[in-house]
């Protein structure tokens, strides 16, 4: 026969085991969130963490749920840890939804569009239509092939943006800069990581100082063994020249604002246009090839801090796995 005291002792043991399981579950949920926050805040991403850190906004959204769940279970220590991590992550990503104060630029407006054309498979008519309807002044492209370059011109891009600095190549390495205004100092350079080219030119916009524009395309960190190539190309990106001429880097950076390498580049004197416009959560890549990868923001328009950002937004490009990014800029008078 089981007596009442035995029942009481059994219930206590079961309750203790349940409590321990709940505590362990809370810590198992809180610890990764806290580690993620540490890596992001300290810029410690290396190896596979370079790929993972791109999804920081999603972790920032999940972190409060972990904190509230732990608190509901009366597990104060993991709740506090998760709450601190949540506040830290939200603190670094939430400002992307708030427009920044603009510098006092009073020169002409410039509409700049950047698009990755996915091995030249992007729909030429769709891209030309976007340039036409959005009254684009400068277009930077990545993965431009000779066949697509010819098709773009045949469909009217030559009339819309007659000035260009192009390095079309078969495959993923080509790039280009198209402009409504005359160009000078045209050329391209080749990255050492994946050998992507980056076309560049100086745009002469009436009423503004000369503006150097480069189509950025560092290596993609799609696997751990190519992360060193990614680092090589990220570090080779041209810094801003706050004491010199105006410059813009626009393209597929294969990095988000949560990557330390991109933040270091921006710190040289750039502003991320989408971030400045309060549109920093606009995903520009993904899902890819049917894989359930949530969208991430790896395409950027980085502008000299003396340039005001009036608006920014993304647009689909049929045939490409990237969305095009359009930034409306106000240049200083010159």
Secondary structure, DSSP 8 states (H G I E B T S, - for coil): ---HHHHHHHHHHHHHHHHHHHHHHHHHHHHHHHHHHHHHHHT---THHHHHGGGHHHHHHHHHHHHHHHHHTT-HHHHHHHHHHHHHHHHHHGGGGS--------S-EEEEEEEE-TTTTS-HHHHHHHHHHTT-SEEEEES--HHHHHHHHHTTHHHHS-EEEEE--SSS--EEEEESS-EEEEEEEE-SSS--EEEEEEE--TTB--EEEEEE------SGGGHHHHHHHHHTS----TTS-EEEEEEE-S--TTSHHHHHHHTTTEEEHHHHTT-TT---B---TT-----B--EEEEEETTSEEEEEEEEE-TT-SBEEEEEEEE--B-
